[in-house]
């Protein structure tokens, strides 16, 4: 795509990123490079700093000290420019329950300035891609958890983002719905070549669906590579994690549990 | 940016029009969403109308009957109707701002803020969406007022003014509650504060009684209460009471601009 002679800018580049909330350091000197077109997994237990990292990449939190660029755009200096490139699905179920699926998607088409003449078509297209055509004119409150997630993917994809950012996309979903979500992500990526940055604490999902993985623990990347390379000679990704951190995955305070349950409980 | 350098004149026009266009487009978008929500949940319009209906039916009729509040040649019920309209808009707007905490907890707010929308445009869009809801509510209250025999203007231009006053008033109070939401960051506390400020705003205004009846200190509060200017404008437009319409709209516009900037300054706290 790039016409310049320099190698294309990576999809995401984090340099020395740090973030503390009060006395707690959430991200502690993070360096990260996500290449264009890959599915990159940010893996770690609750409280590892994944969501904070995502919130900095998506312009929701200031990035100083350190710097983050998304496809060459500085997140601190060109927020609006960065947001134009992004599709974002937060951890919670965030579709509007009182609106229909189509209205939910059309809202984001408008907020991303999808031109009026192609808007209707584009909305129908992403709804179809997420297998929601039949349910499109029903209120989202009648949707199952898996359908809501696919609706949120449709919302994020209607602007044809170059970087899709998913925060724990399959949390609270049953295995069938989970596969449904991943299949759609894979299909869209194959079609558009977009980059996917996903956080998860589900080792097996990361293993199956990510091209490369960064293991995060206590605000830092402890290991980085393809799932195969990481597992080489160690065992499962769970073992890899234990190997690099000396810790189990069982972590995270009551607030994480509460938010995960709230997520699972709403719209259900 | 490079296009602006190549064609400075077109670039100049573009540079001021582009943000204005985004601003107006976001307001239109959020207002449209509000109308869609109203269409899906009409019962809320009715349940929310219960309180203003009681004010008109019970309070209005009783105080008209006992002639407790002197309002000159105007029947008290006519005098009260614009006040109750403003009050119902106030309650809706304050509640709308409270909802932003729910949106924050549900991740909706983050998602809205990761769209190419400047914060001030998003706040303004939310504020005027609250106005749409208030106007829809006002239609229900007005229908009731007509049934009760309140004589209202038939001039469509004046009704446009009524819509404008309600939209601006709602925007002000919606932003006030967003600003408070950004400071307290908790729904329970905000509910308490919301209730603690709505009644004083209402009672320290000219919604229920003429300013002349107020003790001096309350008159002073009344002078800085945007609700009073909203009520004065509504009263002037709806029932033809003498009103300083220019001053009222200037105050409402100024207060709306101030509150929108205040709420957008506080908004980032809600996404941390």
Boltz contact constraints between the chains, C-beta under 6 A:
constraints:
  - contact:
      token1: [A, 58]
      token2: [B, 114]
      max_distance: 6.0
  - contact:
      token1: [A, 60]
      token2: [B, 110]
      max_distance: 6.0
  - contact:
      token1: [A, 60]
      token2: [B, 271]
      max_distance: 6.0
  - contact:
      token1: [A, 80]
      token2: [B, 116]
      max_distance: 6.0
  - contact:
      token1: [A, 83]
      token2: [B, 114]
      max_distance: 6.0
  - contact:
      token1: [A, 83]
      token2: [B, 116]
      max_distance: 6.0
  - contact:
      token1: [A, 84]
      token2: [B, 116]
      max_distance: 6.0
  - contact:
      token1: [A, 86]
      token2: [B, 114]
      max_distance: 6.0
  - contact:
      token1: [A, 88]
      token2: [B, 114]
      max_distance: 6.0
  - contact:
      token1: [A, 90]
      token2: [B, 107]
      max_distance: 6.0
  - contact:
      token1: [A, 90]
      token2: [B, 110]
      max_distance: 6.0
  - contact:
      token1: [A, 90]
      token2: [B, 111]
      max_distance: 6.0
  - contact:
      token1: [A, 92]
      token2: [B, 106]
      max_distance: 6.0
  - contact:
      token1: [A, 92]
      token2: [B, 107]
      max_distance: 6.0
  - contact:
      token1: [A, 94]
      token2: [B, 106]
      max_distance: 6.0
  - contact:
      token1: [A, 94]
      token2: [B, 107]
      max_distance: 6.0
  - contact:
      token1: [A, 94]
      token2: [B, 108]
      max_distance: 6.0
  - contact:
      token1: [A, 94]
      token2: [B, 111]
      max_distance: 6.0
  - contact:
      token1: [A, 98]
      token2: [B, 37]
      max_distance: 6.0
  - contact:
      token1: [A, 98]
      token2: [B, 40]
      max_distance: 6.0
  - contact:
      token1: [A, 98]
      token2: [B, 41]
      max_distance: 6.0
  - contact:
      token1: [A, 99]
      token2: [B, 36]
      max_distance: 6.0
  - contact:
      token1: [A, 103]
      token2: [B, 36]
      max_distance: 6.0
  - contact:
      token1: [A, 107]
      token2: [B, 33]
      max_distance: 6.0
  - contact:
      token1: [A, 110]
      token2: [B, 29]
      max_distance: 6.0
  - contact:
      token1: [A, 111]
      token2: [B, 115]
      max_distance: 6.0
  - contact:
      token1: [A, 112]
      token2: [B, 115]
      max_distance: 6.0
